[in-house]
């Protein structure tokens, strides 16, 4: 009888740790929060956001006819868990979690400029940063990683 009780307790403990480990893996792959924006005051912009278990990519481009309208496209993507893990590893390597809240350049604060914003949260890691006519070191590489994640989401959706 003691062996059955011990087996039951060991099974319960293993189930608890395995469930916690699986849950931790899920948290590591998909974000709790993901928002990226990059745009120009008059030309339009691109938004990438994690919504309803999809990576939503919205592109808004100005109509150059002078009418002041914009053309929009929207894609809903599903990057693989491996693509997410590569993305998070890249964010760690680029030290995005240490970025300051604001990188705006006060010397270049006119209305015709480039702006961006990044909000990420995954587990205990979080960053919320933005800029107007100014970026942190490594910004281009972070941007490239976001667009690589988009492309991998497109490819994964075709499989």
C-alpha positions as CSV (number, residue, x, y, z in Angstrom):
1,X,0.0,0.0,0.0
2,X,2.9,2.4,0.7
3,X,4.3,1.8,-2.7
4,X,1.0,2.7,-4.3
5,X,0.8,5.9,-2.2
6,X,4.4,6.8,-3.1
7,X,3.7,6.2,-6.8
8,X,0.7,8.4,-6.7
9,X,2.6,11.2,-5.0
10,X,5.5,11.0,-7.5
11,X,3.0,11.0,-10.4
12,X,1.3,14.0,-9.0
13,X,4.5,15.9,-8.5
14,X,5.7,15.0,-12.0
15,X,2.4,16.1,-13.6
16,X,2.7,19.4,-11.8
17,X,6.2,20.1,-13.0
18,X,5.6,18.8,-16.5
19,X,2.5,21.0,-16.8
20,X,4.4,24.0,-15.5
21,X,7.2,23.3,-17.9
22,X,4.9,23.1,-20.9
23,X,3.1,26.3,-19.8
24,X,6.5,28.0,-19.5
25,X,7.4,26.9,-23.0
26,X,4.2,28.4,-24.4
27,X,4.9,31.7,-22.7
28,X,8.4,31.7,-24.1
29,X,7.2,31.3,-27.7
30,X,4.2,33.5,-28.1
31,X,4.2,37.0,-26.5
32,X,2.0,38.3,-23.8
33,X,2.2,41.6,-25.6
34,X,3.7,42.6,-29.0
35,X,3.3,45.9,-30.8
36,X,5.6,47.5,-33.3
37,X,4.8,50.7,-35.3
38,X,6.9,52.6,-37.8
39,X,5.7,55.4,-39.9
40,X,5.9,58.9,-41.4
41,X,3.6,61.8,-40.6
42,X,2.3,62.1,-44.1
43,X,3.3,58.9,-45.9
44,X,1.6,56.2,-43.7
45,X,3.0,53.5,-41.5
46,X,3.2,49.8,-40.6
47,X,1.8,48.2,-37.5
48,X,2.5,44.8,-36.2
49,X,0.5,43.5,-33.2
50,X,-0.2,40.3,-31.4
51,X,-4.0,39.9,-31.3
52,X,-6.2,36.8,-30.7
53,X,-3.2,34.4,-31.2
54,X,-2.3,36.0,-34.5
55,X,0.4,38.4,-35.6
56,X,-1.5,41.1,-37.4
57,X,0.4,43.2,-39.9
58,X,-1.3,46.4,-41.1
59,X,0.2,48.6,-43.8
60,X,-1.1,52.0,-44.5
61,X,0.3,53.9,-47.5
62,X,-0.6,57.4,-48.6
63,X,-2.3,57.9,-51.9
64,X,0.1,60.2,-53.7
65,X,-2.7,61.8,-55.8
66,X,-3.1,64.6,-53.3
67,X,-6.5,63.5,-52.1
68,X,-5.2,62.7,-48.6
69,X,-6.4,59.2,-48.5
70,X,-4.6,56.0,-47.6
71,X,-4.6,52.4,-49.0
72,X,-4.6,49.7,-46.3
73,X,-3.6,46.1,-46.3
74,X,-4.0,43.6,-43.4
75,X,-2.5,40.2,-42.9
76,X,-3.0,37.8,-40.0
77,X,0.0,35.5,-39.6
78,X,0.9,32.6,-37.4
79,X,4.7,32.3,-36.9
80,X,5.8,28.9,-35.7
81,X,7.0,28.4,-32.1
82,X,10.6,28.0,-33.5
83,X,10.3,31.4,-35.3
84,X,9.1,33.0,-32.0
85,X,12.0,31.4,-30.1
86,X,14.5,32.8,-32.7
87,X,12.9,36.2,-32.4
88,X,13.1,36.2,-28.5
89,X,16.7,35.1,-28.7
90,X,17.5,37.9,-31.0
91,X,15.8,40.4,-28.7
92,X,17.9,39.2,-25.8
93,X,21.1,39.4,-27.9
94,X,20.2,43.0,-29.0
95,X,19.5,43.9,-25.3
96,X,16.1,45.4,-26.3
97,X,15.0,45.0,-22.7
98,X,17.4,47.7,-21.6
99,X,16.1,50.3,-24.1
100,X,15.0,53.7,-22.7
101,X,11.4,54.8,-22.9
102,X,11.9,57.6,-25.4
103,X,14.5,58.3,-28.2
104,X,12.9,61.4,-29.7
105,X,15.3,63.9,-31.0
106,X,14.3,67.4,-29.7
107,X,16.5,69.1,-32.3
108,X,14.4,67.5,-35.1
109,X,10.9,67.8,-33.7
110,X,9.1,69.3,-36.8
111,X,5.8,67.8,-38.0
112,X,7.4,66.0,-41.0
113,X,9.3,63.1,-39.4
114,X,9.6,59.4,-38.7
115,X,8.2,57.8,-35.6
116,X,8.3,54.3,-34.2
117,X,7.1,52.5,-31.1
118,X,7.9,49.0,-29.6
119,X,6.1,47.3,-26.8
120,X,7.1,43.7,-25.9
121,X,6.2,41.5,-22.9
122,X,7.2,37.9,-22.6
123,X,7.3,36.4,-19.1
124,X,9.2,38.7,-16.7
125,X,10.8,40.7,-19.6
126,X,9.1,43.9,-20.8
127,X,10.1,46.9,-22.9
128,X,8.0,49.9,-24.0
129,X,10.0,52.4,-26.1
130,X,9.3,55.0,-28.8
131,X,11.0,57.6,-30.8
132,X,10.5,60.5,-33.2
133,X,13.4,61.2,-35.6
134,X,15.7,59.3,-33.2
135,X,16.4,55.6,-32.6
136,X,18.5,53.5,-30.1
137,X,21.6,51.5,-31.1
138,X,20.4,48.3,-32.6
139,X,17.1,49.6,-33.8
140,X,17.7,48.5,-37.4
141,X,18.5,45.0,-36.3
142,X,15.3,44.8,-34.1
143,X,13.3,46.1,-37.1
144,X,14.8,43.4,-39.3
145,X,14.0,40.8,-36.7
146,X,10.3,41.9,-36.7
147,X,10.1,41.7,-40.4
148,X,11.8,38.3,-40.4
149,X,9.1,37.1,-38.0
150,X,6.5,38.5,-40.4
151,X,8.0,36.6,-43.3
152,X,8.3,33.4,-41.3
153,X,4.7,33.8,-40.3
154,X,3.8,34.0,-44.0
155,X,5.8,30.9,-44.8
156,X,4.4,29.0,-41.9
157,X,0.9,29.9,-43.0
158,X,1.6,28.4,-46.5
159,X,2.7,25.0,-45.1
